[in-house]
Amino acid sequence: MSARINARLDDELAEQVEELRKLTGKTLTELVEAALRAYYEQHHAKSTRPAEAFRRAGFIASHPGPRHLARDYKKHLSALLGRKT
């Protein structure tokens, strides 16, 4: 599926688009597609649940470890912190 877009740009923005087109060698269609994808990703990231945003940013991952770690993490953390002081 494809959709046609008709948009009016003020002179300043039209000049910026033309400058981008010359700098990148991309067509107007490619620039509009890239801009809309970036805008969508930015908006979509804000509307997702916090855990999903952390996962996409690489802050949440899984790693094999002892089965009891989830239950006893405070004990293990205290032991590790005690060694650092």
C-alpha positions as CSV (number, residue, x, y, z in Angstrom):
1,M,0.0,0.0,0.0
2,S,1.2,3.5,-0.6
3,A,-0.3,6.9,0.2
4,R,0.1,10.2,-1.5
5,I,0.8,13.3,0.8
6,N,0.2,16.9,-0.1
7,A,1.6,19.3,2.4
8,R,2.3,23.0,2.5
9,L,5.6,24.1,3.9
10,D,6.6,27.7,4.9
11,D,9.6,29.1,3.0
12,E,12.1,28.4,5.8
13,L,11.2,24.7,6.1
14,A,11.1,24.3,2.4
15,E,14.6,25.6,2.2
16,Q,15.7,23.3,4.9
17,V,14.2,20.3,3.1
18,E,15.9,21.3,-0.1
19,E,19.2,21.6,1.8
20,L,18.8,18.2,3.3
21,R,17.9,16.7,-0.1
22,K,21.2,18.1,-1.6
23,L,23.3,17.1,1.4
24,T,22.0,13.6,1.6
25,G,21.3,12.8,-2.0
26,K,17.9,11.4,-0.9
27,T,14.6,12.1,-2.7
28,L,11.9,14.1,-1.1
29,T,9.9,10.9,-0.6
30,E,12.9,9.3,1.2
31,L,13.3,12.3,3.5
32,V,9.6,12.4,4.4
33,E,9.5,8.7,5.1
34,A,12.6,8.9,7.3
35,A,11.1,11.9,9.2
36,L,7.8,10.2,9.7
37,R,9.5,7.0,10.9
38,A,11.6,9.0,13.4
39,Y,8.6,10.9,14.7
40,Y,6.6,7.7,15.0
41,E,9.4,6.0,17.0
42,Q,9.8,9.0,19.3
43,H,6.0,9.1,19.9
44,H,5.7,5.4,20.3
45,A,8.6,5.2,22.8
46,K,6.8,7.7,25.0
47,S,3.5,5.8,24.9
48,T,5.0,2.4,25.9
49,R,5.1,1.0,29.3
50,P,8.3,1.9,31.3
51,A,9.5,-1.7,31.4
52,E,9.3,-1.9,27.6
53,A,11.2,1.4,27.2
54,F,14.0,0.0,29.5
55,R,14.1,-3.3,27.6
56,R,14.5,-1.5,24.3
57,A,17.2,0.7,25.7
58,G,19.1,-2.4,26.9
59,F,18.7,-1.9,30.6
60,I,16.7,-5.1,31.1
61,A,18.1,-8.4,30.0
62,S,18.2,-11.9,31.3
63,H,21.2,-13.8,32.5
64,P,21.4,-17.3,33.9
65,G,22.0,-17.4,37.6
66,P,21.1,-19.4,40.7
67,R,17.4,-20.2,40.9
68,H,17.2,-18.8,44.4
69,L,18.7,-15.4,43.4
70,A,15.3,-13.8,43.0
71,R,14.3,-14.9,46.4
72,D,17.6,-14.2,48.2
73,Y,18.9,-11.1,46.2
74,K,19.0,-8.9,49.3
75,K,21.3,-11.3,51.1
76,H,23.6,-11.5,48.1
77,L,23.5,-7.8,47.5
78,S,24.4,-7.1,51.2
79,A,27.3,-9.5,51.0
80,L,28.6,-7.8,47.8
81,L,28.3,-4.3,49.3
82,G,29.9,-5.4,52.5
83,R,33.0,-6.5,50.6
84,K,33.2,-3.1,48.9
85,T,33.3,-1.0,52.2
